Amino acid sequence: MPRYLVRAFVQQCHSQIGLPMRTGLHTGEIELRGDDIGGIAVHAACRVMAQSAPDEVLVSRVVTDLVAGAGLHFSERGSHELKGLPCKRDLFAAAPNSSRAEAAGAQQSFV
């Protein structure tokens, strides 16, 4: 399932809507806080997004490890210190050409 989410974000980010979008993806345990969520994983995703450029889907190593073998392509963006998080984190940009046909199928899955 995570591979479909990555593909859907890549496709959406590179769509024809004309608005630049910064996307950061990370996965981990969350805390339920009433109608909201929180925790270190939410904080990490926010910090990954802050490092992304317009129209870029940036992901943490946790995400690349989860989708290994799914046909997605990533380029290294280096190791970054993310505010409020211990140690540096390796970040990767999801390639827009990561199996476009499957990305279209991913969009249909979430519509």
N, C-alpha and C positions, 0 to 999 in steps of 0.2 A: 503494500500500500504506500509506503513513503515515496517510492519511485514515481507514482502517479502524481503525488503532490508536487514534487520537484518539477516534473514535466509540465504540469498545469501552470505553475508559477512562471516558468521559463516562457511558455507560450503567451501567457497574459502579459508579461513584461515586454515581449517583443511583438505585441499585436499592433493593430492600426488605430488605436484610440487616440494617439497623439499626445498622451500625457506621460512624462517621465515617471517611472516608479522605482523606488529603492526597495529591495526585498532581502531580508536576512532570515535564514532558516537554521534552526538548531532543534534538537530533540532531547528530552529528558523528563524527569518527574516534575509534576506541577502540584501546587497546593490549591485546593478549592476554597474560595473565600466568598461564600454566599453566591451571588450571580457572577462573580469574577474569578480570575485565576491569578496566581502569583508564584513566586519561587525563583530559584536560581536559573532554571531552564528558560523561563520567560525573560528574565533579566539578560541572559546570554543571547537569546534571539534578538532582543532589542539592540544590544551592543554590536552584534554581527551586522544587523541592518544599518547601523550608523556608519559602518565602514564601507558599505556598498556605494557604488557610483550610480548615477541615474541610469535606469534601464538595465540594471545588473542584478542578478540573483546570486547572492553570496551565501555560502553554507559553511558550517563548521565541519571539522573532521568527523565528528559523530555521524553526521548525515551522510558523508561520502562512504563511511564504513557500512552504514545500514543499506545503502543502495548499490554496493559493489556487485558487479555482475548483471546489473539491470540495463546496461547499454547506454548509460548516461556518461557524458564527458565533462570533466572539470579541468580548469587551469589553476595552478597554484597562485595564490595572492600573498603568500608569505605568512610569517608568524607575527601576531599582533597582541599587544597588551590591551585588554578590554577593561575599561573602567569598572572598578568594583569586583572584578573577578581575579582569583589567584592565578598566577602563571600565564605565560603567553599561549595563545590559541592559534592553530593553523587554520587558515581560511582559504576557500576555493570558490571560483566563479563557475557557475553552471553554464555550459556552452549552449548558445541558442540553437545550434543544429543538432542537439541531442534527440535524435529520432523524432522528427517533426510529425510523422504519421502517428506514432504512439502518443505524442502530445495531444493531437486532435482527439484521439480516443479517450485520453485522460480528461479532457474538457467535457466530453459527453458524459463521462462517469459522474461528474460533479454538478451537472446542470439539473 
